[in-house]
Structures are given as structure tokens and as C-alpha cells.
Amino acid sequence: MLKNIKYIITTLLIISFVAACSSDKDIEKGKENVLRLGITQNDKNSEYEALLQFKEGVEERTNNEIKVETYHSDQLANVPDLIEQASVGTNVGTITDAAQLGDIKKEFSILQSPFTFENTNEIDKFLDSNLYQTWIDEFNEEGLQVLSFNFKLGDRNLATTKEVTSADELRGKVIRTSGADIVDKTIETMGGAPSGMPWTEAYPGLEQGVIDGVEAHSSAIYESSMYEVIGHIAKTNHYQLVSSLVVSAAWFNELSEEHKEIVIEEAIKAGDLATELSEEQTKEYEKEMKELGVEFHDVDRDEFKKLTDGLYDEIGLSEVRSQVLEVLDK
């Protein structure tokens, strides 16, 4: 009941916000098509830089027939709420990782499953496959349109207050996650105690000792100043973060064929930019965090990999994983 009430309130707030943001001129003309995109990360993040490029490209190429508004730091709403709103036809969208989409269509979870993809080349190979395209087509039935799935944002590692180099040292430590099932199960089988919470609550959670660490990529750790409240980063690389730009299928389907093509092309360009920036930032940020006193630790990835082997049967992804490995010729 409480969850339903929260959802209804959130829905009404976003609809009210969208209505309030429309000018009298827009209402009078009734022609302007506005897409509002929100993300969790701040305005310095590669995701937001990519959204700004997307906005510029779409508006220029459609002669402003499509307007794009961008919001960072959960200003519009958090990612799960934006996904919910998009699915019911609101003109909103977000950049979201595969795990959160996997809670809607479980096959997507494999893109964020532990130790399945060794590098971004393998991810690219899968994203070019017929199997992936089938998932995208089926996903439209959920009211959501994936514009691109090429935001490769870096290796996910463990950032903790105390040193972690093995499963024994991770055991019992409370690790912040997004709350997505595949991520929670990954941390649990690796030895940790997952705690789903909004990213914006992770810093005070670490500061107050509510959690012992986060699983995240270097740019997110640095840009949120978490180097102030963590002392160690274990290079587990338990998966590589690949995210998608997702919007309402109802909104997308109303576009002309020309505008659909433009929106998809610009989304792909945005993902490429985010990937490029993330690679550059990761090197720079890790160097700066080392200088600030954060210790980086290599770990035995095979130990963690063996611990997660049984995860796929447990969450019903064994067949999906076999199909993906076949695409990868593994």
C-alpha cells in the first residue's frame, strides 16, 4: 500500500512538474515536442556532457521541432521513477544501467552480470547480435524504447572504508548497491551484504558508518567526493558498467521516421562521447585519488568469479548466459 501511494504521489509530482515547465506560448501553439531527460550523476559527469551533446544535436537537426531539457543530480526524479514514468507514456527519459532494466526484462541483467564480459569488445559484439535486437523489440511491450546501449562508463570495483582484497575480508561488510536484483546477488555471492539505496545517500551513509563501502566505477566515486570517506578501492572489476539511454516508447512512436532516425543517431553519438570521456576521466581520477591517499588493491578475480558461478541458476539466467556465450564464441 505504501509503495503504491509513493508511486502515485511521484507520478502526480512529475506530471505537475512537466506541466509547470511548459510556457503559455507552448500550450497555445500545442506543437512543441519536449523530451525531459534526467540522470543521477552531477553536471561534471560524462553522462551529463553526453546529454548536452544529444540535446544540441537533436534540436539542431530537427529545427527545434524536438526540444530536449536536461537535468542532473536527480533534479527531475531518480532513475527508477523516471523509468516508471516513461513506461506509462510521460515524455521523460534517463540513462540507466543494464541491471535496472533487468528488473523489468531479466535478460538485460546479463549485461551487468559478474565476469561474463571480459572487455568492451565483447560487449560490442553482443550488442551487434540478433539476440540483443530481439530483446530490444520485446522491451517495447513494456512501454520503453532503448535509443542506444553504448554508454560504457568503466569497471565496477569495491570502494570501502577498510581494506578488502579477498572474499574473507569482504564478508559481512555492508555495501551500497543500486538495489537491482543482479547487483545485490553479485555482492552477496562475493561475500558482502548488499544494501540498496539512492546514490545520493551513499556519502552520508559512509560518513555515518551505516555502510562499509560502495560498488561503483572510478568517475562516480571521484565526482561524488567519496575519496573523503573511503580509504580503499579493490580492483574487482566484477562487471563493466554499460548503460542505455531510455525514453518512453509512446513518445518515440509518435515521432516521424525522420525524427526517429535523428534521435537514435544522436543517442549513439552521445554514448560514444560518454565512453570516451569516461576512459579519460578514469585515468585522471584514479591518479588524483591515489595522491589524496586512497589505496588501490589488486585482488584474485578468479576467487570472486568462482563464488558467483552459481548465481545464474539461482536467478534464472543460466539459459540466457549460455545464449550470450554462444554469441561471443566462448
N, C-alpha and C positions, 0 to 999 in steps of 0.2 A: 504493500500500500504506500509506504513512504517513498519507495523508488518511483512508483507511478506519479505521485504528487510532485516529486522533484522534476521528473521528466516533463510533466505538463507545465510547471512553472517556468522551466528553462525554455520550452517551446514558445510560450507566450512572450517571454522576455526578448528572445531573439527576433520573433516576428514584429514585436513593438519597436525594437531597435532598427530593424530593416526599414520599417515604415517611417520612422522618425528621420532616418538618414536620407530619404528621398525629398528633394526640393519640390516646391509648389510647381515650378516650371516642368519638372519631370512628370509629375502627376497630370498636369494639364495636357502635355503632349502625349503621354502614355506610350512613348516609343522607345525611350532609353532602356537598354538592357544592361542591368548592373549585376555583376558577379562579385560577391564578397568572399575573400579568402583570408583565413586566419591560421596562425601557427602558434606553437608553444614557445619556440625559441625567441630570443630577443632580436633587435633590429641590426645587430652586428653579425648575426649568424648567416652562413652560406645559403640556408633555405630562404631567408628573407631577401637577400640580394637576388636570388633566383626569381622570387615572386615579383620583385620590382622590374626585372627584365621581361618577365611574362606579361605584366601589365602594359609596359611600353610597347612591346611587340604586337599584342592583341589590339590595343587601342589604335595604334598607327595603321595596321593592316586592315582593320575594319572601318576606318574613318570614324572612329569613336561610336560606331553603332553598338559595340560592346564596350562597356566601361568596367574596369576592374578596380576594386578597392582592396587594399592590403592591410592586415592587422597582425601585430606580433604580440608576444608575451601573453597569450590567451586573452587579449583585449576583446575579441569578438565572442569567444566561448572556448572551452577546452576542446581538444581533438575528438574525444568520444561524442560529445554533444553536437559538434559540427557534423560528424558522420551521420548521426541520427537525424539531424535536421535536413541534410542533403537527401537522405533516403526517402523523406516524405515530401520532397519537391521544393524545399526552400532554396533560393539562389545563393547557396553558400558552398564552400569547398575548403579543403585543407591538405596539407602534406602529412601523410600518415605512414607509419611503418607497416610491414607485412603482417606483423603479429596482431595488430589491432584489426586489420581486415580479416585475418584468420579467425577471429571470434565471430565473424559473420559468415564467411565461407572458409571452412577449415583448411582447404587445400593451400591457400595463400600462406598459412603458417610455415610451410616447408621452406619458404624463402628466408625465414628467420629462425630456422631450427639449428640446433647446435652441431657444428662440424660437418654439415652437409656440403657446403660450398667452400672450397679452399681459397678461392680468389675471385675477383670481379670478372675475369674472363669466363669462368664457369657460370656465373650469374647471367652474363650477357648471352651466352649460348642458350641457356634455358629460356630467357626472355624472347628469343627469336624462334622458339619452337611452337608447333601446332598445339601442343598440350597447354602451354601458357595461354594462347589465344582462346582456346576453348573455355578456360576459366574466366577470362575477361568477359566473354559473351554471356556466360551463365550469371556472372556477377550483376549484369544489368537488371536481372529479375529482382534484385534486392533494392532497386531504385538508385543505384550508384554507378557512375561512369568513371573508369580509370583513364585519365588522359595520358599519363606516362608513368613508367615504373623504373626510372633510371636515376633516382637521387641516391647515389652511393656515398654515404656520409662517414664511413670509417669503421674500423674494427671495434667491436664492443668488448670492453675489459671490465675488471673489477677495481673500483676506486674505494679504498677503505681507510678507516682511521688507524687500524693496526695492520701489520704486515700479513699478507696472505700469499703463500707460494705453493700450497698443496690443499687437497680436499680436507685433510685433518684440520688445517688452520682456518679453513672456511666454515667448518661445521659449527652450526649454532649461531652464526653471525647473521644479523638481520640486514637484508639487502633490499634497497628500494628498487622496485620494478614498475613498469607501466601498468601492471595488473593483467596484462594479456595472458591467456592460459599457457601458450607455448613458452613464454618468457618465465613465468612462475615455475613451470615444470622443469625448465632448464636449470634454474638456480637451485631448485630443490634437489634435483638429482646430482648436481655438482657438489652438494653438501651444505648449501646455505639455507636460510629461512627467508623466503620472498615476502616482501611487504609492498603491495600495490598502493601507490599514492601519486598525486599530481607532481610533475617535475618541480613546480614552483615551491613545493613543500619539502623538497629533499634537503636543501641547505639548512633550514632551521631544524629539520629532523636530525641531521648530523651534528649540528651545533649543540643541540639539547640531549644528544645521546639516545634519541628514540630509535635511530637506525645506526648500523655499523658501517654502511657503505652503500654504493650505488653501482648498478651495471650500466655503463654508458660509454660513449665514444669521446675522444680527447677534446674535440671542439666544444661539445656540450659541457664537459667538465670545466674547461677553462673559462668559457664565456659566462658561466654561472658563478664564477669565482670560488668554485668548490675546493680549489687548492688551499684555501684558507682554513678549511675544516676537515680535509683528509690529508694523510701523510704518505699514502702508498697507492700505487697502481700496479695490479698484477696483469701482465700481458697474456690473458687467457685467449683472446680473440675467439670466443666461443661462437660467435657468428659475425657476419659483416652486415652492417645496417644498410638495407636498401629500402627506400621509401617511394611512395607514389603520390601524384597529385590527383586527388579525387574530388569530383563535383557531383551535383545532382543529375541523375540520368534524365529526369523530366526536363530540367533546364537545357541540357545538352541536346536532347532530341528535338527541341523546338527550334534549334538553330538551322540556318540554311546549310546546304552541303559545303558551300564555300567557307562559311564561318566555322563549321566543324573541323575542316581541314586546317584552317589557320590556328584554331585553339589547340589542336593536337600537336601541330608542328612547333608552336611556341612552348608548349609544355615540355616537349622533348628537349628543346634548346635550354629551357630552364633547368632541367635535370642535369644536363651536361655541364652547365655553369656551376651548379651546386657541387657536383662531383669534383670539378677542377679546383674550385675554391677550397673545398674540404681537404683535399690532398695537400694543398699548400699550407693551409692553416694547421693541420695536424702536426706537421714537422715543426712549424714555428711555435705552436702552443706547447708541445712536449718539451722542447728545448727550454722555453721560459719557465715551465713548471719545475723542471729539474733545477734550474737556477734559484727558484723560490723554495727549494728544499724537499719537493716531492720525490720519493724514491720509486723508481720503476723496477719491476721484478719479472724476470723470465720464469716461466713455470713449465712443468711437464704436461703439455697439452694432451698427450696420449692418456694420461691418468684421468683427466676430466672427460675425454672422449669416451673411454670405456664405461665410465659411470653413467653417461647419457644414452648408451646403446639401447637400453630397454624402454626408453621414453616413447618411442614411436608406436610400439604395441599398446602402451598404456593410454595414449591419447588418440588412437585410431588412425595413425598416419603411415603405417608400415607400407601399405599398398601404394600410397601416393609417393612415398620416398623411393620405392622401387621404380616407379614410372619416371621419376626425375633422374635417378641414377642411370636409367637406360638412355635417357636423352643425352646425358653427359658422357655416355660410353664408359661408365665406371662399374 
